[in-house]
Amino acid sequence: MENKAYKLNIQLSDGKIIEFMPEMVHSDLSALTNNQEIIQRTERLILVQLSSYTIIKLRELQMIIYKTLNQLRYHQIASQYYNAELS
C-alpha cells in the first residue's frame, strides 16, 4: 500500500504551528492500550480523516481521536483519552 504524502500542521492553543507526525497519534493510543489491533484500526481511521486537512487546531485533532475511538466502540479507551487530554 502506497503511503500518500501530505503535509499537515497543528496549531497549538498558543498559536504556535508544529508539523504533524503520525507517531503522535500512535504514542497517544499506545499510552491507553497495548492492543495493537485497536491502535492500528484507530490510527488508520484517524489518518484518513486528517488527509483532507492542511492545518488543524490541536483541540480539533484531539476531538477527532476521541470521536474515532467512540465510533469504533472503544468506549472505555475513549473515556480514558477524554479524561487525559480533553477534560
C-alpha positions, 0 to 999 in steps of 0.5 A: 500500500502506497503511503500518500504524502501530505503535509499537515500542521497543528496549531497549538492553543498558543498559536504556535504551528508544529508539523504533524507526525503520525507517531503522535497519534500512535504514542497517544493510543499506545499510552491507553492500550497495548492492543495493537489491533485497536491502535492500528484500526484507530490510527488508520481511521484517524489518518484518513480523516486528517488527509483532507486537512492542511492545518488543524487546531490541536483541540480539533485533532484531539476531538477527532481521536476521541470521536474515532475511538467512540465510533469504533466502540472503544468506549472505555479507551475513549473515556480514558483519552477524554479524561487525559487530554480533553477534560 
